[in-house]
């Protein structure tokens, strides 16, 4: 349930409500807006008498949360979430573009692409140091050495680092190097991993599972939020359907649906959504037009010789053109590209 405090409620009144929530065996989660505070009382489904909160000083009203995802819902936080990401800002009205190769392959490769995407207008650098692959014989990533190369690229360009973490025991290691932890599609329902990043201090990029519903994606986000980490970005990356012309089917519908149901930022991955570089720019434009808060794009200096996902990777010059087109679409909607790091 949501306990909505009156405008101007004092801190002592808010603390009293929180204390009573905790005394009932529930967890209290505060959402403090410009005018009033909303307190979410979330627990294990036990029946609690709402009337006891209605009569408390400072309380305006008590509202049940109808959705199974509580903290991710618009009911809990009507305003869009915003947070800093090491020099850039994830906030409403600003488009954030994350770009880079599927995998970190070498020092020369990651430094070249980092400088190229920054010049083109990207805000953050993506690159996999640990790679979940369908085949056990495929390239699995460079591990910590790859993380060190990403950190060097950040030192040279200032771009924040977004990279994937695959297991709870990797969270501390990856957090030492990365600015944002990515949960890949195959790990969207790895609940131990979700809890682990929820207890951490790094923003999380949560990708939709290959066959996951929108509600399942939001419930996965709820695991992270319930552990205290509120800096979560949702990523639509295409779902598995009967269609074989593209790698996945990009669910453009999911963007406005998510924007209506949750306060969390929503970005689109048209690289995995299509699997073919020729379609990436068109779907990127469509995603921004549909209301996405950003994009994550695979870019490689030599896609033909990439160790993974070269076929869906843009060359730097094509990426630069895509950024210009996306900026044009954003402008029509009254949005802008987020300011880059200096």
BALOBA-1460 file (C-alpha; in Angstrom, 3 decimals):
// residues 342
<rec num="1" residu="x" x="0.000" y="0.000" z="0.000"/>
<rec num="2" residu="x" x="0.939" y="3.637" z="-0.430"/>
<rec num="3" residu="x" x="0.760" y="6.106" z="2.409"/>
<rec num="4" residu="x" x="0.562" y="9.574" z="0.920"/>
<rec num="5" residu="x" x="1.643" y="12.282" z="3.317"/>
<rec num="6" residu="x" x="0.128" y="15.753" z="3.349"/>
<rec num="7" residu="x" x="2.047" y="18.563" z="1.684"/>
<rec num="8" residu="x" x="4.404" y="19.963" z="4.269"/>
<rec num="9" residu="x" x="4.371" y="16.904" z="6.529"/>
<rec num="10" residu="x" x="7.187" y="17.114" z="9.055"/>
<rec num="11" residu="x" x="10.116" y="14.722" z="9.234"/>
<rec num="12" residu="x" x="8.940" y="13.527" z="12.639"/>
<rec num="13" residu="x" x="5.504" y="12.644" z="11.185"/>
<rec num="14" residu="x" x="7.171" y="10.777" z="8.328"/>
<rec num="15" residu="x" x="9.435" y="8.900" z="10.765"/>
<rec num="16" residu="x" x="6.417" y="7.920" z="12.874"/>
<rec num="17" residu="x" x="4.708" y="6.384" z="9.850"/>
<rec num="18" residu="x" x="7.887" y="4.537" z="8.863"/>
<rec num="19" residu="x" x="8.222" y="3.167" z="12.400"/>
<rec num="20" residu="x" x="4.666" y="1.855" z="12.401"/>
<rec num="21" residu="x" x="5.167" y="0.230" z="8.981"/>
<rec num="22" residu="x" x="8.270" y="-1.560" z="10.225"/>
<rec num="23" residu="x" x="6.475" y="-2.600" z="13.407"/>
<rec num="24" residu="x" x="3.990" y="-4.426" z="11.179"/>
<rec num="25" residu="x" x="6.817" y="-6.466" z="9.675"/>
<rec num="26" residu="x" x="6.777" y="-4.507" z="6.405"/>
<rec num="27" residu="x" x="9.478" y="-2.564" z="4.593"/>
<rec num="28" residu="x" x="9.107" y="1.205" z="4.174"/>
<rec num="29" residu="x" x="10.271" y="2.811" z="0.922"/>
<rec num="30" residu="x" x="10.195" y="6.596" z="0.609"/>
<rec num="31" residu="x" x="9.552" y="8.527" z="-2.590"/>
<rec num="32" residu="x" x="10.043" y="12.200" z="-1.830"/>
<rec num="33" residu="x" x="8.694" y="14.562" z="-4.479"/>
<rec num="34" residu="x" x="8.764" y="18.344" z="-4.667"/>
<rec num="35" residu="x" x="5.490" y="18.765" z="-2.803"/>
<rec num="36" residu="x" x="4.849" y="15.638" z="-0.792"/>
<rec num="37" residu="x" x="6.256" y="12.322" z="0.365"/>
<rec num="38" residu="x" x="4.867" y="8.925" z="-0.611"/>
<rec num="39" residu="x" x="5.745" y="5.945" z="1.577"/>
<rec num="40" residu="x" x="5.415" y="2.468" z="0.139"/>
<rec num="41" residu="x" x="4.673" y="-0.284" z="2.645"/>
<rec num="42" residu="x" x="5.817" y="-3.503" z="1.006"/>
<rec num="43" residu="x" x="5.924" y="-6.962" z="2.501"/>
<rec num="44" residu="x" x="4.997" y="-10.593" z="2.085"/>
<rec num="45" residu="x" x="1.294" y="-10.156" z="1.379"/>
<rec num="46" residu="x" x="0.108" y="-10.222" z="4.982"/>
<rec num="47" residu="x" x="-3.134" y="-8.399" z="5.744"/>
<rec num="48" residu="x" x="-2.569" y="-5.034" z="7.422"/>
<rec num="49" residu="x" x="-5.269" y="-2.724" z="8.751"/>
<rec num="50" residu="x" x="-4.927" y="0.422" z="6.643"/>
<rec num="51" residu="x" x="-7.137" y="2.458" z="8.983"/>
<rec num="52" residu="x" x="-4.371" y="2.630" z="11.592"/>
<rec num="53" residu="x" x="-2.319" y="4.762" z="9.184"/>
<rec num="54" residu="x" x="-5.168" y="7.024" z="8.058"/>
<rec num="55" residu="x" x="-5.499" y="8.550" z="11.523"/>
<rec num="56" residu="x" x="-1.804" y="9.304" z="11.966"/>
<rec num="57" residu="x" x="-0.561" y="12.892" z="11.973"/>
<rec num="58" residu="x" x="0.620" y="14.093" z="8.581"/>
<rec num="59" residu="x" x="-1.131" y="11.355" z="6.577"/>
<rec num="60" residu="x" x="-3.354" y="12.477" z="3.720"/>
<rec num="61" residu="x" x="-4.640" y="9.118" z="2.499"/>
<rec num="62" residu="x" x="-3.780" y="5.436" z="2.123"/>
<rec num="63" residu="x" x="-4.009" y="3.798" z="-1.298"/>
<rec num="64" residu="x" x="-3.609" y="0.097" z="-2.142"/>
<rec num="65" residu="x" x="-1.156" y="-0.745" z="-4.921"/>
<rec num="66" residu="x" x="-3.003" y="-2.882" z="-7.435"/>
<rec num="67" residu="x" x="0.018" y="-4.025" z="-9.460"/>
<rec num="68" residu="x" x="2.259" y="-6.930" z="-8.422"/>
<rec num="69" residu="x" x="5.294" y="-4.709" z="-8.976"/>
<rec num="70" residu="x" x="5.089" y="-2.100" z="-6.225"/>
<rec num="71" residu="x" x="8.222" y="0.038" z="-6.173"/>
<rec num="72" residu="x" x="8.540" y="0.072" z="-9.964"/>
<rec num="73" residu="x" x="4.971" y="1.275" z="-10.455"/>
<rec num="74" residu="x" x="3.769" y="4.748" z="-11.387"/>
<rec num="75" residu="x" x="1.554" y="4.568" z="-8.315"/>
<rec num="76" residu="x" x="4.628" y="4.557" z="-6.080"/>
<rec num="77" residu="x" x="6.409" y="7.318" z="-7.992"/>
<rec num="78" residu="x" x="4.324" y="9.368" z="-10.436"/>
<rec num="79" residu="x" x="7.413" y="11.346" z="-11.462"/>
<rec num="80" residu="x" x="10.031" y="9.828" z="-13.773"/>
<rec num="81" residu="x" x="13.175" y="8.664" z="-12.014"/>
<rec num="82" residu="x" x="16.412" y="10.572" z="-12.542"/>
<rec num="83" residu="x" x="19.952" y="9.965" z="-11.341"/>
<rec num="84" residu="x" x="23.575" y="10.845" z="-12.160"/>
<rec num="85" residu="x" x="25.899" y="8.436" z="-13.966"/>
<rec num="86" residu="x" x="29.495" y="9.548" z="-13.430"/>
<rec num="87" residu="x" x="29.397" y="12.860" z="-15.263"/>
<rec num="88" residu="x" x="26.139" y="12.505" z="-17.186"/>
<rec num="89" residu="x" x="22.532" y="12.649" z="-16.065"/>
<rec num="90" residu="x" x="19.761" y="10.140" z="-16.730"/>
<rec num="91" residu="x" x="16.642" y="12.283" z="-16.548"/>
<rec num="92" residu="x" x="13.359" y="13.010" z="-18.346"/>
<rec num="93" residu="x" x="13.598" y="14.937" z="-21.602"/>
<rec num="94" residu="x" x="17.193" y="13.944" z="-22.299"/>
<rec num="95" residu="x" x="18.275" y="11.098" z="-24.584"/>
<rec num="96" residu="x" x="21.272" y="9.058" z="-23.435"/>
<rec num="97" residu="x" x="23.189" y="7.010" z="-26.004"/>
<rec num="98" residu="x" x="25.380" y="4.105" z="-24.881"/>
<rec num="99" residu="x" x="27.621" y="2.618" z="-27.555"/>
<rec num="100" residu="x" x="30.556" y="0.307" z="-28.087"/>
<rec num="101" residu="x" x="31.481" y="-3.215" z="-29.127"/>
<rec num="102" residu="x" x="29.776" y="-6.400" z="-28.023"/>
<rec num="103" residu="x" x="33.081" y="-7.619" z="-26.578"/>
<rec num="104" residu="x" x="36.325" y="-6.022" z="-25.500"/>
<rec num="105" residu="x" x="38.846" y="-7.666" z="-27.817"/>
<rec num="106" residu="x" x="42.069" y="-5.682" z="-27.415"/>
<rec num="107" residu="x" x="43.456" y="-2.423" z="-26.089"/>
<rec num="108" residu="x" x="43.695" y="-0.917" z="-29.575"/>
<rec num="109" residu="x" x="40.113" y="-1.881" z="-30.417"/>
<rec num="110" residu="x" x="38.432" y="-0.498" z="-27.300"/>
<rec num="111" residu="x" x="40.436" y="2.743" z="-27.254"/>
<rec num="112" residu="x" x="39.761" y="3.383" z="-30.934"/>
<rec num="113" residu="x" x="36.040" y="2.845" z="-30.584"/>
<rec num="114" residu="x" x="35.803" y="4.849" z="-27.344"/>
<rec num="115" residu="x" x="37.270" y="7.949" z="-28.981"/>
<rec num="116" residu="x" x="35.150" y="7.449" z="-32.115"/>
<rec num="117" residu="x" x="31.818" y="7.151" z="-30.318"/>
<rec num="118" residu="x" x="32.551" y="10.137" z="-28.089"/>
<rec num="119" residu="x" x="33.308" y="12.263" z="-31.134"/>
<rec num="120" residu="x" x="30.033" y="11.082" z="-32.674"/>
<rec num="121" residu="x" x="28.009" y="12.107" z="-29.609"/>
<rec num="122" residu="x" x="27.777" y="9.033" z="-27.353"/>
<rec num="123" residu="x" x="27.396" y="9.481" z="-23.599"/>
<rec num="124" residu="x" x="28.703" y="6.155" z="-22.274"/>
<rec num="125" residu="x" x="30.858" y="3.248" z="-23.459"/>
<rec num="126" residu="x" x="29.558" y="-0.313" z="-23.476"/>
<rec num="127" residu="x" x="31.731" y="-3.389" z="-23.868"/>
<rec num="128" residu="x" x="31.578" y="-6.952" z="-22.607"/>
<rec num="129" residu="x" x="34.388" y="-8.306" z="-20.440"/>
<rec num="130" residu="x" x="32.326" y="-11.349" z="-19.430"/>
<rec num="131" residu="x" x="30.143" y="-12.777" z="-22.205"/>
<rec num="132" residu="x" x="27.281" y="-15.270" z="-21.807"/>
<rec num="133" residu="x" x="27.324" y="-17.277" z="-25.031"/>
<rec num="134" residu="x" x="24.979" y="-19.961" z="-26.322"/>
<rec num="135" residu="x" x="27.933" y="-22.164" z="-27.266"/>
<rec num="136" residu="x" x="30.558" y="-23.060" z="-24.650"/>
<rec num="137" residu="x" x="33.141" y="-22.899" z="-27.437"/>
<rec num="138" residu="x" x="32.453" y="-19.260" z="-28.344"/>
<rec num="139" residu="x" x="34.574" y="-16.365" z="-27.056"/>
<rec num="140" residu="x" x="33.694" y="-15.835" z="-23.395"/>
<rec num="141" residu="x" x="35.345" y="-12.457" z="-22.891"/>
<rec num="142" residu="x" x="38.661" y="-11.194" z="-21.523"/>
<rec num="143" residu="x" x="37.528" y="-11.096" z="-17.906"/>
<rec num="144" residu="x" x="39.268" y="-8.675" z="-15.547"/>
<rec num="145" residu="x" x="41.798" y="-7.719" z="-18.211"/>
<rec num="146" residu="x" x="38.877" y="-6.484" z="-20.308"/>
<rec num="147" residu="x" x="37.594" y="-4.473" z="-17.343"/>
<rec num="148" residu="x" x="40.998" y="-2.824" z="-16.989"/>
<rec num="149" residu="x" x="40.941" y="-1.847" z="-20.664"/>
<rec num="150" residu="x" x="37.478" y="-0.332" z="-20.252"/>
<rec num="151" residu="x" x="38.744" y="1.671" z="-17.277"/>
<rec num="152" residu="x" x="41.654" y="2.923" z="-19.396"/>
<rec num="153" residu="x" x="39.206" y="3.991" z="-22.106"/>
<rec num="154" residu="x" x="37.252" y="5.933" z="-19.470"/>
<rec num="155" residu="x" x="40.430" y="7.670" z="-18.324"/>
<rec num="156" residu="x" x="41.153" y="8.813" z="-21.871"/>
<rec num="157" residu="x" x="37.633" y="9.860" z="-22.887"/>
<rec num="158" residu="x" x="35.705" y="10.486" z="-19.654"/>
<rec num="159" residu="x" x="32.906" y="8.187" z="-20.866"/>
<rec num="160" residu="x" x="31.181" y="6.181" z="-18.098"/>
<rec num="161" residu="x" x="31.476" y="2.402" z="-18.488"/>
<rec num="162" residu="x" x="28.526" y="0.013" z="-18.903"/>
<rec num="163" residu="x" x="29.419" y="-3.674" z="-18.789"/>
<rec num="164" residu="x" x="27.720" y="-6.964" z="-18.029"/>
<rec num="165" residu="x" x="27.888" y="-8.915" z="-14.788"/>
<rec num="166" residu="x" x="26.867" y="-12.564" z="-14.973"/>
<rec num="167" residu="x" x="26.943" y="-13.928" z="-11.425"/>
<rec num="168" residu="x" x="26.598" y="-12.656" z="-7.840"/>
<rec num="169" residu="x" x="30.256" y="-13.416" z="-7.120"/>
<rec num="170" residu="x" x="31.291" y="-11.070" z="-9.957"/>
<rec num="171" residu="x" x="29.415" y="-8.021" z="-8.679"/>
<rec num="172" residu="x" x="32.149" y="-6.641" z="-6.421"/>
<rec num="173" residu="x" x="34.844" y="-7.175" z="-9.057"/>
<rec num="174" residu="x" x="32.906" y="-5.572" z="-11.900"/>
<rec num="175" residu="x" x="31.770" y="-2.712" z="-9.643"/>
<rec num="176" residu="x" x="35.406" y="-1.756" z="-9.050"/>
<rec num="177" residu="x" x="35.716" y="-0.857" z="-12.743"/>
<rec num="178" residu="x" x="32.225" y="-0.159" z="-14.125"/>
<rec num="179" residu="x" x="29.904" y="2.809" z="-13.634"/>
<rec num="180" residu="x" x="26.768" y="0.832" z="-14.566"/>
<rec num="181" residu="x" x="26.159" y="-2.904" z="-14.292"/>
<rec num="182" residu="x" x="24.294" y="-4.595" z="-17.123"/>
<rec num="183" residu="x" x="22.050" y="-7.594" z="-16.471"/>
<rec num="184" residu="x" x="21.783" y="-9.430" z="-19.785"/>
<rec num="185" residu="x" x="18.656" y="-10.972" z="-21.243"/>
<rec num="186" residu="x" x="19.688" y="-14.477" z="-20.209"/>
<rec num="187" residu="x" x="20.050" y="-13.350" z="-16.591"/>
<rec num="188" residu="x" x="16.885" y="-11.280" z="-16.259"/>
<rec num="189" residu="x" x="15.423" y="-13.893" z="-13.918"/>
<rec num="190" residu="x" x="18.660" y="-14.783" z="-12.136"/>
<rec num="191" residu="x" x="17.178" y="-13.740" z="-8.818"/>
<rec num="192" residu="x" x="20.365" y="-14.175" z="-6.804"/>
<rec num="193" residu="x" x="22.128" y="-11.806" z="-9.209"/>
<rec num="194" residu="x" x="19.257" y="-9.301" z="-9.106"/>
<rec num="195" residu="x" x="19.382" y="-9.239" z="-5.300"/>
<rec num="196" residu="x" x="23.158" y="-8.831" z="-5.371"/>
<rec num="197" residu="x" x="23.129" y="-5.775" z="-7.653"/>
<rec num="198" residu="x" x="20.191" y="-4.451" z="-5.620"/>
<rec num="199" residu="x" x="22.428" y="-4.403" z="-2.557"/>
<rec num="200" residu="x" x="25.208" y="-2.667" z="-4.490"/>
<rec num="201" residu="x" x="25.918" y="0.990" z="-5.203"/>
<rec num="202" residu="x" x="26.053" y="0.925" z="-9.003"/>
<rec num="203" residu="x" x="23.210" y="1.855" z="-11.373"/>
<rec num="204" residu="x" x="21.789" y="-1.170" z="-13.177"/>
<rec num="205" residu="x" x="20.810" y="-1.645" z="-16.824"/>
<rec num="206" residu="x" x="18.258" y="-4.470" z="-16.873"/>
<rec num="207" residu="x" x="17.582" y="-6.124" z="-20.224"/>
<rec num="208" residu="x" x="14.308" y="-7.855" z="-21.030"/>
<rec num="209" residu="x" x="14.540" y="-11.632" z="-21.331"/>
<rec num="210" residu="x" x="14.225" y="-13.301" z="-24.718"/>
<rec num="211" residu="x" x="10.692" y="-14.533" z="-23.993"/>
<rec num="212" residu="x" x="9.770" y="-12.393" z="-20.995"/>
<rec num="213" residu="x" x="6.532" y="-10.476" z="-20.664"/>
<rec num="214" residu="x" x="6.534" y="-6.817" z="-19.703"/>
<rec num="215" residu="x" x="5.233" y="-7.724" z="-16.248"/>
<rec num="216" residu="x" x="8.053" y="-10.241" z="-15.785"/>
<rec num="217" residu="x" x="10.580" y="-7.532" z="-16.692"/>
<rec num="218" residu="x" x="9.071" y="-5.182" z="-14.126"/>
<rec num="219" residu="x" x="9.015" y="-7.907" z="-11.478"/>
<rec num="220" residu="x" x="12.725" y="-8.496" z="-12.150"/>
<rec num="221" residu="x" x="13.299" y="-4.768" z="-11.608"/>
<rec num="222" residu="x" x="11.302" y="-5.056" z="-8.385"/>
<rec num="223" residu="x" x="13.896" y="-7.476" z="-7.008"/>
<rec num="224" residu="x" x="16.592" y="-4.824" z="-7.465"/>
<rec num="225" residu="x" x="14.467" y="-1.965" z="-6.124"/>
<rec num="226" residu="x" x="13.347" y="-3.947" z="-3.073"/>
<rec num="227" residu="x" x="16.964" y="-4.324" z="-1.967"/>
<rec num="228" residu="x" x="17.465" y="-0.558" z="-1.939"/>
<rec num="229" residu="x" x="19.011" y="0.252" z="-5.325"/>
<rec num="230" residu="x" x="16.664" y="2.732" z="-7.031"/>
<rec num="231" residu="x" x="18.922" y="3.488" z="-10.010"/>
<rec num="232" residu="x" x="17.524" y="1.017" z="-12.536"/>
<rec num="233" residu="x" x="17.173" y="1.459" z="-16.295"/>
<rec num="234" residu="x" x="14.991" y="-0.940" z="-18.290"/>
<rec num="235" residu="x" x="16.109" y="-2.082" z="-21.728"/>
<rec num="236" residu="x" x="13.863" y="-3.460" z="-24.475"/>
<rec num="237" residu="x" x="16.127" y="-5.592" z="-26.678"/>
<rec num="238" residu="x" x="13.690" y="-7.607" z="-28.770"/>
<rec num="239" residu="x" x="11.869" y="-10.839" z="-28.008"/>
<rec num="240" residu="x" x="11.893" y="-14.280" z="-29.598"/>
<rec num="241" residu="x" x="9.014" y="-14.916" z="-32.017"/>
<rec num="242" residu="x" x="8.386" y="-17.148" z="-35.027"/>
<rec num="243" residu="x" x="9.908" y="-14.532" z="-37.371"/>
<rec num="244" residu="x" x="13.327" y="-15.434" z="-38.791"/>
<rec num="245" residu="x" x="14.059" y="-12.409" z="-41.004"/>
<rec num="246" residu="x" x="15.638" y="-10.676" z="-37.997"/>
<rec num="247" residu="x" x="17.482" y="-12.003" z="-34.974"/>
<rec num="248" residu="x" x="14.647" y="-10.962" z="-32.644"/>
<rec num="249" residu="x" x="11.410" y="-9.010" z="-32.949"/>
<rec num="250" residu="x" x="11.801" y="-5.476" z="-31.581"/>
<rec num="251" residu="x" x="8.801" y="-4.802" z="-29.367"/>
<rec num="252" residu="x" x="8.287" y="-1.098" z="-30.008"/>
<rec num="253" residu="x" x="4.936" y="-1.439" z="-28.224"/>
<rec num="254" residu="x" x="6.810" y="-2.149" z="-25.005"/>
<rec num="255" residu="x" x="8.250" y="1.368" z="-24.846"/>
<rec num="256" residu="x" x="4.997" y="3.338" z="-24.397"/>
<rec num="257" residu="x" x="3.551" y="0.527" z="-22.265"/>
<rec num="258" residu="x" x="6.526" y="0.648" z="-19.906"/>
<rec num="259" residu="x" x="6.496" y="4.454" z="-19.844"/>
<rec num="260" residu="x" x="2.848" y="4.303" z="-18.749"/>
<rec num="261" residu="x" x="3.350" y="1.649" z="-16.068"/>
<rec num="262" residu="x" x="6.692" y="2.561" z="-14.507"/>
<rec num="263" residu="x" x="8.708" y="5.611" z="-13.490"/>
<rec num="264" residu="x" x="11.975" y="3.889" z="-14.445"/>
<rec num="265" residu="x" x="13.906" y="5.087" z="-17.534"/>
<rec num="266" residu="x" x="13.415" y="2.922" z="-20.631"/>
<rec num="267" residu="x" x="15.984" y="2.496" z="-23.390"/>
<rec num="268" residu="x" x="16.047" y="0.475" z="-26.610"/>
<rec num="269" residu="x" x="18.665" y="-1.909" z="-28.008"/>
<rec num="270" residu="x" x="18.051" y="-2.010" z="-31.779"/>
<rec num="271" residu="x" x="21.262" y="-3.973" z="-32.367"/>
<rec num="272" residu="x" x="19.981" y="-7.123" z="-30.655"/>
<rec num="273" residu="x" x="16.431" y="-6.291" z="-31.674"/>
<rec num="274" residu="x" x="17.301" y="-6.688" z="-35.363"/>
<rec num="275" residu="x" x="20.602" y="-8.564" z="-35.560"/>
<rec num="276" residu="x" x="21.458" y="-6.739" z="-38.806"/>
<rec num="277" residu="x" x="23.294" y="-3.424" z="-38.921"/>
<rec num="278" residu="x" x="21.258" y="-2.328" z="-41.946"/>
<rec num="279" residu="x" x="18.111" y="-2.032" z="-39.787"/>
<rec num="280" residu="x" x="19.621" y="-0.566" z="-36.624"/>
<rec num="281" residu="x" x="19.284" y="3.127" z="-37.497"/>
<rec num="282" residu="x" x="15.647" y="2.790" z="-38.583"/>
<rec num="283" residu="x" x="14.655" y="0.993" z="-35.381"/>
<rec num="284" residu="x" x="16.675" y="3.454" z="-33.280"/>
<rec num="285" residu="x" x="14.638" y="6.289" z="-34.805"/>
<rec num="286" residu="x" x="11.429" y="4.376" z="-34.127"/>
<rec num="287" residu="x" x="12.391" y="3.801" z="-30.501"/>
<rec num="288" residu="x" x="12.999" y="7.474" z="-29.811"/>
<rec num="289" residu="x" x="9.758" y="8.367" z="-31.596"/>
<rec num="290" residu="x" x="7.938" y="5.871" z="-29.353"/>
<rec num="291" residu="x" x="9.251" y="7.595" z="-26.214"/>
<rec num="292" residu="x" x="12.475" y="5.784" z="-25.302"/>
<rec num="293" residu="x" x="14.829" y="7.646" z="-22.966"/>
<rec num="294" residu="x" x="17.916" y="6.361" z="-24.727"/>
<rec num="295" residu="x" x="19.626" y="3.767" z="-26.874"/>
<rec num="296" residu="x" x="22.333" y="1.151" z="-26.501"/>
<rec num="297" residu="x" x="24.084" y="0.491" z="-29.815"/>
<rec num="298" residu="x" x="26.800" y="-1.936" z="-30.841"/>
<rec num="299" residu="x" x="29.632" y="-0.187" z="-32.690"/>
<rec num="300" residu="x" x="32.821" y="-1.825" z="-33.960"/>
<rec num="301" residu="x" x="35.719" y="-0.452" z="-36.039"/>
<rec num="302" residu="x" x="35.943" y="-3.677" z="-38.081"/>
<rec num="303" residu="x" x="32.640" y="-5.580" z="-37.866"/>
<rec num="304" residu="x" x="33.689" y="-8.214" z="-40.413"/>
<rec num="305" residu="x" x="36.400" y="-9.399" z="-38.016"/>
<rec num="306" residu="x" x="34.586" y="-8.913" z="-34.703"/>
<rec num="307" residu="x" x="34.771" y="-11.888" z="-32.344"/>
<rec num="308" residu="x" x="31.045" y="-11.565" z="-31.575"/>
<rec num="309" residu="x" x="27.969" y="-9.910" z="-33.107"/>
<rec num="310" residu="x" x="29.788" y="-8.184" z="-35.945"/>
<rec num="311" residu="x" x="26.763" y="-8.495" z="-38.204"/>
<rec num="312" residu="x" x="24.673" y="-6.179" z="-36.012"/>
<rec num="313" residu="x" x="27.434" y="-3.652" z="-35.283"/>
<rec num="314" residu="x" x="27.568" y="-0.230" z="-36.886"/>
<rec num="315" residu="x" x="30.833" y="1.199" z="-38.120"/>
<rec num="316" residu="x" x="31.752" y="4.495" z="-36.413"/>
<rec num="317" residu="x" x="30.747" y="6.641" z="-39.394"/>
<rec num="318" residu="x" x="27.329" y="4.983" z="-39.598"/>
<rec num="319" residu="x" x="26.909" y="5.442" z="-35.866"/>
<rec num="320" residu="x" x="27.694" y="9.156" z="-36.186"/>
<rec num="321" residu="x" x="24.977" y="9.503" z="-38.829"/>
<rec num="322" residu="x" x="22.510" y="7.602" z="-36.638"/>
<rec num="323" residu="x" x="23.175" y="10.014" z="-33.740"/>
<rec num="324" residu="x" x="22.337" y="12.974" z="-35.977"/>
<rec num="325" residu="x" x="19.075" y="11.373" z="-37.097"/>
<rec num="326" residu="x" x="18.099" y="10.429" z="-33.551"/>
<rec num="327" residu="x" x="18.780" y="13.993" z="-32.395"/>
<rec num="328" residu="x" x="16.418" y="15.224" z="-35.091"/>
<rec num="329" residu="x" x="13.634" y="12.894" z="-33.936"/>
<rec num="330" residu="x" x="14.213" y="13.915" z="-30.311"/>
<rec num="331" residu="x" x="13.950" y="17.586" z="-31.229"/>
<rec num="332" residu="x" x="10.538" y="17.061" z="-32.806"/>
<rec num="333" residu="x" x="9.367" y="15.579" z="-29.491"/>
<rec num="334" residu="x" x="10.766" y="18.481" z="-27.475"/>
<rec num="335" residu="x" x="13.703" y="16.462" z="-26.171"/>
<rec num="336" residu="x" x="17.455" y="16.861" z="-26.549"/>
<rec num="337" residu="x" x="20.512" y="14.639" z="-26.415"/>
<rec num="338" residu="x" x="21.959" y="14.687" z="-22.907"/>
<rec num="339" residu="x" x="25.102" y="16.814" z="-22.475"/>
<rec num="340" residu="x" x="28.279" y="14.777" z="-22.918"/>
<rec num="341" residu="x" x="31.047" y="14.489" z="-20.372"/>
<rec num="342" residu="x" x="33.800" y="17.015" z="-20.958"/>
